[in-house]
């Protein structure tokens, strides 16, 4: 996972961020700015068939009591006219359903 994340995020951020493996399934990422973190958090991340979720760490953070606040879903729009397959139209539909959306090219 570490190599995959480093490669994908380096192309988006322009630098190699520090990735430290902690416990099974847990990693620590160090970003250079809040804007970089927000850019990464704005998209769902799949590593193979594993959905990756980012959580902000703070003193007293307990992963056992943490719950997901966002979920990755795929929406199939049956009979949706091809002339409306534009990023902004899909973003408007997605934002009507939930808070944030990423349109997969």
VEXNURO-287693 format. One record per residue: residue in three letters; x, y, z of N, C-alpha, C, O in turn. Coordinates in steps of 0.2 Angstrom, whole numbers, plus 2048, in hexadecimal, padded with zeros to 3 digits. Each point is the difference from the previous one (the first is absolute). Last residue first. Example, Ala and Ser with C-alpha at 12.3 -4.5 7.8 and 13.67 -1.06 7.14 Angstrom:
// VEXNURO-287693
PT   r n.px n.py n.pz ca.px ca.py ca.pz c.px c.py c.pz o.px o.py o.pz
PT ser  840  7F5  823   804   806   801  7FC  805  803  803  806  801
PT ala  7FF  7DE  7FF   7FC   806   800  804  806  800  805  7FF  803
***
This chain:
// VEXNURO-287693
PT   r n.px n.py n.pz ca.px ca.py ca.pz c.px c.py c.pz o.px o.py o.pz
PT unk  7BF  830  7B9   800   801   7F8  7FF  7FA  7FD  800  800  7F9
PT unk  7F6  807  81F   805   7FC   7FD  800  800  7F8  7FB  7FF  7FD
PT unk  7FD  812  817   7FE   7FD   7FA  805  7FC  7FD  806  803  7FE
PT unk  7F3  806  81C   805   7FF   7FB  7FE  7FD  7FA  7FD  7FA  801
PT unk  7F8  814  816   7FF   7FB   7FB  807  801  7FC  803  805  7FF
PT unk  7EF  803  81A   805   800   7FB  800  7FB  7FB  7FD  7FB  801
PT unk  7F0  807  80E   804   807   801  805  801  7FB  801  805  7FD
PT unk  7E9  7ED  7FD   804   800   805  804  806  801  7FF  805  7FC
PT unk  7EF  7F8  7F4   800   7FA   803  804  800  807  7FD  7FE  805
PT unk  803  814  7EB   7F9   7FF   802  7FF  7FA  805  7FC  800  804
PT unk  819  803  7F1   7FF   805   805  7F9  800  803  7FF  802  806
PT unk  805  7F1  7E7   804   7FD   805  7FF  805  807  7FF  7FD  805
PT unk  7F9  80B  7E6   7FC   7FA   802  803  7FD  807  7FC  7FF  804
PT unk  810  812  7F1   7FA   803   803  7FB  7FA  803  7FD  801  805
PT unk  817  7F9  7EF   802   803   807  7F9  803  803  7FF  7FF  806
PT unk  800  7F9  7E4   800   7FA   805  802  803  807  7FE  7FD  805
PT unk  801  813  7EA   7F9   7FD   801  801  7FA  805  7FB  800  805
PT unk  819  80A  7F4   7FC   804   805  7F9  7FE  801  7FD  800  806
PT unk  812  7F4  7EB   802   800   807  7FC  804  805  7FE  7FE  805
PT unk  7F7  7F6  7E5   805   806   801  801  800  808  7FC  7FF  804
PT unk  7F3  7F4  7EC   806   7FD   804  806  805  800  805  7FF  7FD
PT unk  7E5  803  7F8   800   803   807  806  7FD  803  801  802  806
PT unk  7F9  7F7  7E5   801   807   7FF  801  803  807  803  806  800
PT unk  7F6  7E3  7FE   807   801   7FF  802  807  7FF  806  802  802
PT unk  7E4  7F6  80C   802   801   7F9  808  802  800  802  804  804
PT unk  7F1  7EB  80D   803   806   800  803  802  7F9  804  7FD  7FE
PT unk  7F2  7EE  80B   7FC   804   7FB  803  807  800  7FC  804  7FD
PT unk  80B  7F0  818   7FD   7FC   7FB  7FC  805  7FB  7FC  804  803
PT unk  818  7FE  80F   7FB   804   7FD  7FD  7FD  7FA  802  801  7FB
PT unk  80D  7F8  81C   7FF   7FE   7F9  7FA  804  7FE  7FA  7FF  803
PT unk  819  803  811   7F9   801   7FE  800  7FF  7F9  803  803  7FC
PT unk  80E  7F7  81A   7FF   801   7F9  7F9  800  7FE  7FC  7FC  803
PT unk  813  80A  815   7FB   7FC   7FD  800  802  7F8  803  805  7FE
PT unk  80B  7FD  81C   801   800   7F9  7FA  7FC  7FD  7FF  7FB  801
PT unk  801  813  817   801   7FA   7FC  800  801  7F9  7FD  804  7FD
PT unk  807  809  81D   7FF   800   7F9  800  7F9  7FD  804  7FC  803
PT unk  7FF  808  814   7FB   806   7FF  7FF  800  7F8  7FB  804  7FE
PT unk  80E  7E8  814   800   803   7FA  7FB  806  7FF  7FA  7FF  802
PT unk  811  7FA  816   7FB   7FD   7FB  801  804  7FA  802  806  800
PT unk  80C  7F3  819   800   804   7FA  7FA  7FD  7FB  800  7FA  7FF
PT unk  80A  7FD  816   7FA   804   801  7FF  804  7FA  7FB  804  800
PT unk  819  7F0  801   7FB   7FB   802  7F9  803  800  7FB  7FC  7FF
PT unk  819  810  7FE   7FE   7FD   7FA  7FA  7FB  801  7FC  7FF  7FC
PT unk  80C  817  812   7FF   7F9   801  7FD  7FD  7FA  7FA  801  7FF
PT unk  814  817  80B   7FC   7FD   7FA  800  7F8  802  805  7FD  801
PT unk  806  815  80C   7FB   7FC   803  7FC  7FD  7FA  7FA  7FD  802
PT unk  815  816  7F6   801   7FD   807  7F9  7FD  802  7FB  803  800
PT unk  806  7FF  7E6   801   805   806  801  7FC  806  7FF  7FA  800
PT unk  7FE  803  7E3   802   7FE   806  801  806  805  802  805  7FE
PT unk  7EE  7F6  7EB   805   805   804  801  7FD  806  7FC  7FE  804
PT unk  7FD  7F3  7E7   7FE   803   806  805  805  803  806  7FE  800
PT unk  7F3  7F3  7E7   804   805   804  7FD  802  806  7FA  803  800
PT unk  803  7E6  7EF   7FC   806   804  806  804  804  804  7FD  803
PT unk  7F9  7EF  7E7   804   803   805  7FC  807  803  7FE  803  7FC
PT unk  7FC  7E4  7F7   7FE   807   801  804  803  805  800  7FE  806
PT unk  805  7EB  7EA   800   803   807  7FE  808  800  804  803  7FC
PT unk  801  7ED  7F2   7F9   7FF   802  7FF  803  807  7FA  800  803
PT unk  81A  809  7EF   7FD   7F9   7FF  7F9  800  801  7FC  804  7FD
PT unk  809  80F  80C   807   7FD   7FF  7FE  7F8  7FF  7FF  7FC  804
PT unk  7F4  81E  7FC   7FF   7F9   800  807  7FD  7FF  804  802  7FB
PT unk  7EF  816  80D   807   7FD   7FE  7FF  7F8  801  7FE  7FD  805
PT unk  7F3  81C  7F8   800   7FA   803  806  7FC  7FD  802  801  7FA
PT unk  7FD  81A  809   7FF   7FB   7FB  800  7F9  804  803  7FF  805
PT unk  802  817  805   7FA   801   7FC  7FE  7FA  7FB  7FB  801  7FD
PT unk  819  801  812   7FA   7FE   804  7FA  801  7FB  7FA  7FD  802
PT unk  81B  80A  7F7   800   7F9   800  7F9  7FD  803  7FE  7FB  7FE
PT unk  806  81C  801   800   7FE   7F9  7FF  7F8  800  7FC  7FD  7FD
PT unk  808  80E  818   7F9   801   7FE  7FF  7FD  7F8  7FB  7FE  7FF
PT unk  81B  803  80B   7FB   7FB   803  7F9  800  7FE  7FD  7FB  7FF
PT unk  812  815  7F9   802   7FA   7FD  7FB  7FA  804  7FE  7FC  7FC
PT unk  801  81A  80C   7FD   800   7FA  801  7F9  7FC  7FC  7FD  7FD
PT unk  80E  809  818   7F9   7FE   801  7FC  7FF  7F9  7FC  7FC  7FF
PT unk  81F  800  802   7FB   805   801  7F9  7FD  801  7FF  7FB  7FE
PT unk  815  7F8  800   803   806   801  7FB  806  801  802  805  803
PT unk  7FB  7E0  804   7FF   804   7FA  804  807  802  801  802  806
PT unk  7FF  7E3  802   802   807   802  800  804  7FA  804  7FF  7FC
PT unk  7F1  7E8  80E   802   804   7FA  802  807  803  7FC  803  804
PT unk  801  7E2  806   800   807   801  803  803  7FA  805  7FE  7FD
PT unk  7EC  7EA  807   806   803   7FE  800  808  802  7FA  802  801
PT unk  7FA  7E3  803   800   807   802  807  803  7FD  805  7FD  801
PT unk  7F4  7EB  7FD   7FB   804   7FD  800  808  801  7FC  803  7FE
PT unk  811  7EE  813   7FC   7FD   7FA  7FB  804  7FD  7FB  801  804
PT unk  816  80D  809   7FD   7FA   802  7FD  7FD  7FA  800  803  7FA
PT unk  80F  80F  800   7FF   800   807  7FE  7F9  802  804  7FB  800
PT unk  80A  812  7EB   7FB   7FB   802  800  7FF  807  805  800  803
PT unk  801  816  7EE   802   7FC   805  7FB  7FB  801  7FA  801  802
PT unk  80D  813  7EB   7FB   7FB   802  804  7FB  805  805  7FD  7FE
PT unk  7FF  81D  7F6   802   7FB   804  7FA  7FB  802  7FB  803  803
PT unk  807  80B  7E5   7FE   801   807  803  7FA  804  801  7FB  7FE
PT unk  806  811  7EA   7FF   7F9   804  7FF  801  807  804  803  804
PT unk  7F5  80F  7E7   806   7FE   805  7FE  7F9  803  7FA  7FE  800
PT unk  7F7  80D  7F1   806   803   7FD  806  7FE  805  806  802  7FE
PT unk  7E1  7F9  802   803   805   804  806  803  7FE  802  806  801
PT unk  7F3  7E8  7F3   7FB   805   801  803  806  804  7FE  806  7FF
PT unk  80F  7E7  7FC   7FE   803   7F9  7FB  806  802  7FF  804  7FC
PT unk  807  7EF  816   806   804   7FE  7FE  803  7F9  802  806  7FF
PT unk  7EF  7EB  80B   800   806   803  806  805  7FE  7FF  806  7FF
PT unk  800  7E3  7F8   7FA   804   7FE  800  807  803  7FE  805  7FD
PT unk  813  7EC  80A   801   802   7F8  7FA  804  7FE  801  805  7FD
PT unk  800  7F3  81A   805   805   7FF  800  802  7F8  801  806  7FF
PT unk  7F0  7E9  808   7FE   807   802  805  805  7FF  7FF  805  7FD
PT unk  807  7E5  7FE   7FA   802   7FB  7FE  807  802  7FF  804  7FC
PT unk  811  7F1  812   803   802   7F9  7FA  803  7FC  802  804  7FC
PT unk  7F8  7F3  819   804   806   800  802  803  7FA  800  805  7FE
PT unk  7F4  7E6  804   7FC   806   800  804  806  800  7FF  805  7FD
***
